[in-house]
Amino acid sequence: MNDGHQHLSYLVMMLFSVSDTMRWTLSYVAAWLSPVVTLTRSMSRMGQSTLLSLSLPHLLLPLLVLLPPRTNAQAIGTTSSLANIQGQALLIYDSSTMYGLSNSAKSLYKIDLSTGAITTLNTGLSNPRGLCWTDSSKTVLLIADFTDIKRYTLSTSTLETVVSGFSSHVLNLKIVGSTVYHTVKHAINSFTYPSSGTATSTIISGLTDTGGYVDGTSAARWNLPMGMALHGTDTIYFGSHNNHVIRKLNLNNIEVTTVVGTGSVGLADGAGTNVKMQYCRSVYVDSSTGLLYFGGQYLLRKADMNNNWEVTTYIGSGIEGEADGLATAAKVNRISALAVSGDKIYYGSTRLSWVHSAVVLTAPPTPAPVSSPGASSPGVEGFQLPTSCMEHPTRKTSTCSIV
C-alpha cells in the first residue's frame, strides 16, 4: 500500500471511531476547507507518471453521507416554569408557537419556540392528558381532562365542557372531520363534535373496564391506549401502553391491527412485530417522511412505515435518567408527549420537569466543485459522485453509492 492510500485508510478509520461530536465537527471542517490536497502516486501508464489531485471535501463527502444522521437533545424550558407533561399533550400551532398541558400544575400553556418562554393560559383543569385542534383554523382546542372533554377558545379564553361523566380517565383524543375519537381507560370512543353545547360519546372498540390484547374488529381489546396519531383521514395509530405495542385502527371498518411490537416487555429494535418496547406512551406520525415516532419508558424511537416498519432508536440509552446530548448519549424518562416542527422533535416527560427538543444535525454543506485530471465530474479520477450523494434532507438519509 502506498503512502497516499495508507493515509486515506487512516482517515476512514478515524471517522468511524471518533465520537459523534468529533465526527460531525470533522465533517463541517472538511466541507469548508478550501485548500486542495495533492497526492502523488506513480503509475505505469504509457510510461508516464500521473498526478492525482483530490479535493479533501470530495474525499470525505462520500464517506460522511453514508453515516447515519445524528440528533442532539436539549431542554427548552426550566424546572420552575413547566412540570409533568402528561399524555399526547404537545400541539404545534406554527413554527414559533406550541401548546401543551401540565398535569401537575393542572394548566394549559403556550410555549414560544424561539425563546422557550412559557405563558400559562388556564389553570382551571382537573387532570389534563390529551390535546387537539377542533379544525384547521386552530382557534379552538379540545382537552381530555380527567373524566371530561372540554373546549378552550383561544380568542375568548373560554373553557366549556363538551362531554362529561366518563367512569374513568379520558387518556387522549383526535378529531377527523367532525368526529372526535378518544380513549377512556381500555376503550376507544367517538362522538360528533358540536360547535356549541354538549355531545354524547359511545364505545366503538374495546371495553372500558376490561383490559386485554386482542386484534380484530368487534372482539378487539386494549390495555390503556395512551398515545394517538392521525394518518390521513381513515387511520389512527395508538401507543397501547400496557400492551407494549403500537396498533392501527382502521376507521372504515374499526379493525385493529398490531404494527409494531411483540406484546412483551423489552428494548430491541428491528422490524414490525419483532420489536420489543417497554410501554408506549406517545406516538406521532410525520406524513412528510413516512416516519412514526414513539416514546416509551427510556427511549425515543422511530418506525419507517414504508420499510416494513423498521424501528431504530433515536434518542436515549435505555437507562433511566435525564441528560442532554447526542443521540443515544442522551437520557430520557417516560416520554409522554411528542410533536414535530421543521427539523425538531419536541418531547415531554412525566418525570422530567421540562420540554425537550431533539435537533437533527444535517449533513455538511456541499463543497464547491474541484475538477480532477481525467474525471468527467468533480471527484476522484475514474469515479464520480452521483447527485443523490449530495442530498441529505432533514430526517432522511439518501441511499448513495460511488459509481
C-alpha positions as CSV (number, residue, x, y, z in Angstrom):
1,M,0.0,0.0,0.0
2,N,1.5,3.4,-1.0
3,D,1.6,6.3,1.4
4,G,-1.4,8.1,-0.2
5,H,-3.7,5.0,0.2
6,Q,-2.4,4.4,3.7
7,H,-3.1,7.9,4.8
8,L,-6.6,7.7,3.3
9,S,-7.2,4.4,5.2
10,Y,-6.2,6.0,8.5
11,L,-8.7,8.9,7.7
12,V,-11.5,6.4,7.2
13,M,-10.8,4.6,10.4
14,M,-10.6,7.8,12.3
15,L,-14.0,9.0,11.0
16,F,-15.7,5.8,12.2
17,S,-14.0,5.6,15.5
18,V,-14.3,9.1,16.9
19,S,-17.2,10.3,19.0
20,D,-20.4,11.6,17.4
21,T,-19.5,15.2,18.3
22,M,-16.0,15.0,16.8
23,R,-17.2,13.2,13.7
24,W,-19.7,16.0,12.9
25,T,-17.1,18.6,13.7
26,L,-14.7,17.0,11.3
27,S,-17.4,16.8,8.6
28,Y,-18.1,20.5,8.8
29,V,-14.5,21.4,8.9
30,A,-13.8,19.2,5.9
31,A,-16.7,20.7,3.9
32,W,-15.4,24.3,4.3
33,L,-11.7,23.6,3.8
34,S,-10.6,25.4,0.6
35,P,-7.0,24.1,0.2
36,V,-6.6,21.3,-2.2
37,V,-4.6,18.3,-1.0
38,T,-2.4,16.9,-3.7
39,L,-1.4,13.3,-3.5
40,T,1.2,11.9,-5.8
41,R,1.3,8.4,-6.9
42,S,3.4,6.7,-9.5
43,M,1.6,4.7,-12.1
44,S,2.8,2.9,-15.1
45,R,0.6,4.4,-17.7
46,M,2.0,4.9,-21.1
47,G,5.4,5.2,-19.4
48,Q,4.4,8.4,-17.6
49,S,3.9,9.4,-14.0
50,T,0.4,10.7,-13.3
51,L,-0.5,13.3,-10.7
52,L,-3.8,12.6,-9.0
53,S,-5.3,15.8,-7.5
54,L,-8.0,15.3,-4.9
55,S,-10.1,17.9,-3.1
56,L,-10.2,17.0,0.6
57,P,-14.0,17.7,0.9
58,H,-14.7,15.4,-2.0
59,L,-12.7,12.7,-0.4
60,L,-14.7,13.0,2.8
61,L,-18.2,13.6,1.4
62,P,-18.9,10.0,0.1
63,L,-17.9,8.7,3.5
64,L,-19.9,11.1,5.6
65,V,-23.2,10.8,3.7
66,L,-23.2,7.1,4.5
67,L,-23.1,7.8,8.2
68,P,-26.5,8.0,10.0
69,P,-27.9,11.4,10.9
70,R,-27.3,12.4,14.5
71,T,-29.6,14.1,16.9
72,N,-28.9,16.4,19.7
73,A,-31.3,16.6,22.7
74,Q,-31.7,19.8,24.6
75,A,-34.1,21.4,27.1
76,I,-36.2,24.4,26.0
77,G,-38.0,25.0,29.3
78,T,-37.0,25.2,33.0
79,T,-37.9,23.2,36.1
80,S,-39.7,26.1,37.6
81,S,-41.7,27.0,34.5
82,L,-43.0,23.6,33.5
83,A,-43.7,20.3,35.2
84,N,-45.0,16.9,34.4
85,I,-46.1,16.9,30.7
86,Q,-48.7,14.2,30.5
87,G,-50.3,12.4,27.6
88,Q,-50.1,13.4,23.9
89,A,-50.1,17.0,25.2
90,L,-47.9,19.0,22.9
91,L,-49.5,20.6,19.9
92,I,-47.9,22.7,17.2
93,Y,-49.6,26.0,16.2
94,D,-46.9,27.2,13.8
95,S,-43.1,27.3,13.5
96,S,-42.8,29.6,16.6
97,T,-45.6,28.5,18.9
98,M,-46.6,25.3,20.6
99,Y,-49.4,24.5,23.2
100,G,-49.2,21.9,25.9
101,L,-50.7,20.6,29.2
102,S,-49.1,20.4,32.6
103,N,-50.7,17.6,34.6
104,S,-49.2,18.6,38.0
105,A,-50.0,22.3,37.5
106,K,-53.4,21.4,36.0
107,S,-52.9,24.0,33.3
108,L,-52.9,24.8,29.6
109,Y,-49.9,26.7,28.5
110,K,-48.2,28.2,25.4
111,I,-44.5,28.0,24.5
112,D,-42.6,30.4,22.4
113,L,-40.3,28.0,20.5
114,S,-37.8,30.7,19.6
115,T,-37.2,31.8,23.2
116,G,-38.5,29.0,25.3
117,A,-40.8,31.4,27.2
118,I,-43.9,29.8,28.7
119,T,-47.3,31.5,29.1
120,T,-50.0,29.9,31.3
121,L,-53.4,30.3,29.6
122,N,-55.7,28.4,32.0
123,T,-55.3,26.8,35.5
124,G,-58.8,25.5,35.9
125,L,-58.2,22.0,34.7
126,S,-58.6,18.8,36.8
127,N,-56.2,16.2,35.4
128,P,-55.4,17.1,31.8
129,R,-53.9,14.4,29.5
130,G,-54.7,15.0,25.8
131,L,-55.0,17.9,23.4
132,C,-56.1,18.5,19.8
133,W,-57.4,21.2,17.5
134,T,-61.1,21.2,16.5
135,D,-60.3,22.2,12.9
136,S,-57.6,23.6,10.6
137,S,-58.3,27.2,11.7
138,K,-56.6,26.4,15.1
139,T,-58.7,28.7,17.1
140,V,-60.3,26.1,19.5
141,L,-58.7,23.4,21.5
142,L,-60.2,20.1,22.8
143,I,-58.8,18.9,26.1
144,A,-59.0,15.5,27.6
145,D,-59.4,16.5,31.3
146,F,-59.9,13.6,33.8
147,T,-63.4,12.3,33.2
148,D,-64.5,15.1,30.9
149,I,-63.7,16.5,27.4
150,K,-63.5,20.3,27.3
151,R,-63.3,23.0,24.7
152,Y,-61.0,26.0,25.1
153,T,-61.5,29.0,22.7
154,L,-58.2,31.0,22.3
155,S,-59.8,34.3,21.4
156,T,-62.0,34.5,24.4
157,S,-60.1,32.3,26.9
158,T,-63.4,30.4,27.5
159,L,-63.4,26.9,28.9
160,E,-66.5,24.8,28.4
161,T,-67.4,21.1,28.9
162,V,-68.4,19.2,25.8
163,V,-68.8,15.6,27.1
164,S,-68.8,14.7,30.8
165,G,-69.3,11.9,33.3
166,F,-67.0,9.1,32.0
167,S,-66.3,6.4,34.5
168,S,-62.5,6.7,34.1
169,H,-59.8,8.9,32.7
170,V,-60.1,10.2,29.2
171,L,-56.5,9.5,28.1
172,N,-56.2,11.2,24.7
173,L,-58.2,12.5,21.7
174,K,-58.1,13.3,18.0
175,I,-60.6,14.7,15.5
176,V,-61.2,13.5,11.9
177,G,-63.6,15.8,10.1
178,S,-66.4,16.3,12.6
179,T,-65.8,13.1,14.5
180,V,-63.9,13.1,17.7
181,Y,-62.1,9.8,18.6
182,H,-60.9,9.4,22.2
183,T,-59.7,6.8,24.7
184,V,-61.3,6.0,28.0
185,K,-59.2,3.6,30.0
186,H,-59.3,0.3,27.9
187,A,-61.8,1.5,25.2
188,I,-61.9,3.7,22.1
189,N,-65.0,6.1,21.9
190,S,-66.3,8.6,19.4
191,F,-68.8,11.4,19.1
192,T,-69.8,14.1,16.6
193,Y,-68.2,17.4,17.6
194,P,-70.8,20.2,18.4
195,S,-69.7,23.7,17.6
196,S,-71.7,24.7,20.7
197,G,-73.4,22.8,23.5
198,T,-72.6,19.2,24.6
199,A,-72.4,15.8,23.0
200,T,-72.8,12.1,23.8
201,S,-69.9,9.6,23.3
202,T,-70.2,5.9,22.5
203,I,-67.7,3.0,22.5
204,I,-66.5,1.8,19.1
205,S,-63.7,-0.6,20.2
206,G,-62.8,-2.5,23.3
207,L,-64.5,-2.4,26.8
208,T,-63.9,0.5,29.2
209,D,-63.3,-1.6,32.3
210,T,-61.9,-4.8,30.7
211,G,-58.3,-4.7,29.5
212,G,-56.8,-7.2,27.1
213,Y,-54.8,-7.6,24.0
214,V,-56.8,-8.9,21.0
215,D,-56.6,-7.6,17.4
216,G,-59.7,-7.7,15.1
217,T,-63.0,-5.8,15.0
218,S,-65.7,-6.4,17.5
219,A,-63.6,-8.7,19.6
220,A,-60.6,-6.2,19.9
221,R,-59.3,-5.5,23.3
222,W,-57.0,-2.8,24.6
223,N,-54.9,-2.1,27.7
224,L,-54.5,1.7,28.3
225,P,-54.2,3.1,24.8
226,M,-52.5,6.4,25.6
227,G,-50.7,7.7,22.5
228,M,-52.8,8.7,19.5
229,A,-51.6,9.8,16.0
230,L,-53.6,10.5,12.9
231,H,-52.5,9.3,9.4
232,G,-54.7,10.6,6.7
233,T,-58.5,10.5,7.3
234,D,-59.0,6.8,7.9
235,T,-56.3,5.6,10.2
236,I,-55.3,6.3,13.8
237,Y,-52.2,4.8,15.4
238,F,-52.3,4.1,19.1
239,G,-49.5,3.6,21.6
240,S,-51.0,0.8,23.7
241,H,-49.3,1.4,27.0
242,N,-49.7,-1.9,28.9
243,N,-49.7,-4.0,25.7
244,H,-46.2,-2.7,24.8
245,V,-47.2,-2.3,21.2
246,I,-48.3,0.2,18.5
247,R,-51.6,-0.6,17.0
248,K,-53.5,0.6,13.9
249,L,-57.3,1.4,13.9
250,N,-58.9,1.4,10.5
251,L,-61.7,3.9,10.8
252,N,-63.6,2.5,7.8
253,N,-64.2,-0.9,9.4
254,I,-63.0,-0.4,13.0
255,E,-60.4,-3.1,12.6
256,V,-57.5,-3.2,15.0
257,T,-54.0,-4.5,13.8
258,T,-50.7,-4.6,15.7
259,V,-47.9,-3.0,13.5
260,V,-45.0,-2.7,15.9
261,G,-44.1,-4.8,19.0
262,T,-44.3,-8.3,20.3
263,G,-46.5,-7.5,23.2
264,S,-43.8,-8.4,25.7
265,V,-41.5,-6.0,27.6
266,G,-38.1,-5.4,26.3
267,L,-35.8,-3.0,24.4
268,A,-35.0,-4.4,20.9
269,D,-35.0,-2.6,17.6
270,G,-35.9,-4.4,14.4
271,A,-38.8,-4.8,12.0
272,G,-42.5,-4.6,12.9
273,T,-43.8,-7.2,15.3
274,N,-40.2,-8.3,16.1
275,V,-39.6,-5.1,18.0
276,K,-39.7,-5.0,21.8
277,M,-40.6,-1.9,23.9
278,Q,-41.2,-1.0,27.5
279,Y,-44.6,0.6,27.5
280,C,-45.6,3.1,24.8
281,R,-46.9,6.4,26.0
282,S,-46.9,8.6,22.9
283,V,-46.9,8.3,19.1
284,Y,-46.6,10.9,16.3
285,V,-46.8,10.4,12.5
286,D,-44.7,12.6,10.3
287,S,-46.5,12.1,6.9
288,S,-43.9,14.1,5.0
289,T,-41.2,11.5,5.8
290,G,-43.3,8.3,6.4
291,L,-41.9,8.0,9.9
292,L,-43.8,7.2,13.1
293,Y,-42.1,8.4,16.2
294,F,-42.9,6.8,19.5
295,G,-41.8,7.3,23.1
296,G,-41.7,4.8,25.9
297,Q,-40.0,4.3,29.2
298,Y,-36.5,5.3,28.4
299,L,-36.3,5.7,24.6
300,L,-37.5,7.9,21.8
301,R,-37.6,5.7,18.6
302,K,-38.8,5.9,15.0
303,A,-40.5,3.4,12.8
304,D,-40.3,3.6,9.0
305,M,-43.8,3.0,7.8
306,N,-42.6,2.5,4.2
307,N,-39.9,0.0,5.1
308,N,-41.5,-3.0,6.9
309,W,-42.0,-0.8,10.0
310,E,-38.2,-0.9,10.6
311,V,-37.6,0.6,14.1
312,T,-34.4,2.3,15.2
313,T,-33.6,4.2,18.4
314,Y,-33.4,7.9,18.0
315,I,-32.8,9.3,21.5
316,G,-31.9,7.5,24.7
317,S,-29.7,4.8,26.1
318,G,-32.4,2.6,27.6
319,I,-31.2,3.7,31.1
320,E,-33.4,5.8,33.4
321,G,-32.2,9.4,33.8
322,E,-32.2,12.9,32.4
323,A,-29.3,14.1,30.3
324,D,-29.0,16.2,27.1
325,G,-26.6,15.1,24.5
326,L,-26.2,13.4,21.1
327,A,-28.4,10.5,20.1
328,T,-28.0,7.5,22.5
329,A,-25.8,9.5,24.8
330,A,-28.9,11.5,25.9
331,K,-31.1,10.0,28.6
332,V,-34.9,10.3,28.7
333,N,-37.6,9.2,31.1
334,R,-41.2,8.3,30.3
335,I,-41.8,10.2,27.1
336,S,-45.4,11.0,27.1
337,A,-45.8,13.8,24.6
338,L,-44.4,14.3,21.0
339,A,-44.7,16.9,18.3
340,V,-42.7,17.6,15.2
341,S,-42.0,21.0,13.6
342,G,-39.4,21.5,10.9
343,D,-36.2,19.7,11.8
344,K,-37.1,19.4,15.5
345,I,-38.9,16.8,17.5
346,Y,-40.3,18.1,20.8
347,Y,-41.0,15.7,23.6
348,G,-42.3,16.0,27.1
349,S,-42.0,13.6,30.0
350,T,-44.0,12.6,33.1
351,R,-40.7,12.6,35.1
352,L,-38.5,15.3,33.6
353,S,-39.6,18.8,34.6
354,W,-39.3,20.5,31.2
355,V,-40.0,20.1,27.5
356,H,-37.0,18.9,25.4
357,S,-36.3,19.2,21.7
358,A,-34.3,16.8,19.6
359,V,-32.5,18.7,16.8
360,V,-31.5,16.7,13.8
361,L,-28.0,17.5,12.7
362,T,-27.9,17.6,8.9
363,A,-25.0,16.7,6.6
364,P,-22.2,19.1,5.8
365,P,-22.8,21.7,3.1
366,T,-21.8,20.6,-0.4
367,P,-18.3,21.9,-1.3
368,A,-17.6,23.8,-4.4
369,P,-16.7,21.6,-7.4
370,V,-13.0,21.0,-8.0
371,S,-12.0,19.3,-11.2
372,S,-9.6,16.4,-11.3
373,P,-7.5,15.3,-14.3
374,G,-9.4,12.8,-16.4
375,A,-12.6,12.9,-14.4
376,S,-15.9,13.7,-16.0
377,S,-17.3,15.3,-12.9
378,P,-15.8,16.5,-9.5
379,G,-14.3,13.6,-7.7
380,V,-11.6,11.0,-7.9
381,E,-10.1,10.0,-11.3
382,G,-12.3,7.3,-12.7
383,F,-15.1,8.0,-10.2
384,Q,-17.9,10.5,-9.9
385,L,-20.3,11.4,-7.2
386,P,-24.0,10.9,-8.1
387,T,-26.4,13.7,-7.3
388,S,-28.1,11.7,-4.6
389,C,-24.9,11.7,-2.6
390,M,-25.0,15.5,-2.3
391,E,-28.5,15.5,-0.9
392,H,-29.2,14.9,2.8
393,P,-32.6,16.2,3.7
394,T,-33.7,16.6,7.3
395,R,-34.5,13.3,9.0
396,K,-33.9,11.4,5.8
397,T,-30.6,9.8,4.6
398,S,-30.2,9.4,0.9
399,T,-29.1,5.9,-0.3
400,C,-25.9,6.6,-2.1
401,S,-23.1,4.7,-3.7
402,I,-19.9,5.6,-5.6
403,V,-20.2,4.6,-9.3
